Amino acid sequence: MRLIRGIESDPAAHLEVRFWVHTGVMIKISDELDPTPYILISSRKHKELSTILAD
């Protein structure tokens, strides 16, 4: 997650991160009209969050 939110991040991406939280989820945007490639959200409960979003 550190590289994705740092030097490897896409400038068009939307980041909702707390830099002291080292885990999170990346949500890829598949809408062709939206220029945002992904949303990165930091979360201490990243497994639960990804399970909820997958449903």
N, C-alpha and C positions, 0 to 999 in steps of 0.2 A: 504494500500500500504506500510505502514511503516514496518509491520511485514514481508511482502513478500520480501521486499528488505533487510531486516535485519536478525533477528535470525531464521526465517522460510524459508530463501531462500535456494534453491538447489545449491550446489557448481558447478554443471554442467550447470546451467542456464546462459544465456547471459543477462547482465544488461546494459541498456543505460539510466542511471538515473542522474538527477540533484537533489541533496538531499534537495534543497530549494523548489522544486516543489513537492507537496504532493499528486498529482493525476497522473494517467497514465493508461496504458493498459497492460494486460498480453496476449501474443500470444502463445498459446500452439502449440508445434511442434508435428505433428503426423507421421512424417517420421521414419520408423523403423530403418533406417540406420544412422540417426542423433542422437547422444547421448544427444543433447541439449533438455531438457524437455520443456522449454519455453523461450521466450524473454520478458523482462520487459522493457517498455519504459515509461519514465515520460513525462507528457504533461499537460499543463494548459488547453488545449482544448481536453481532453480525450474523451468526447462524440462525437465530430466531427471525431476524429481519429478512434474510434471504428466503427462508421458508414461507413467511407470510406473503412476500412479494411474488413468489412462484405460484401461489394458489390462484 
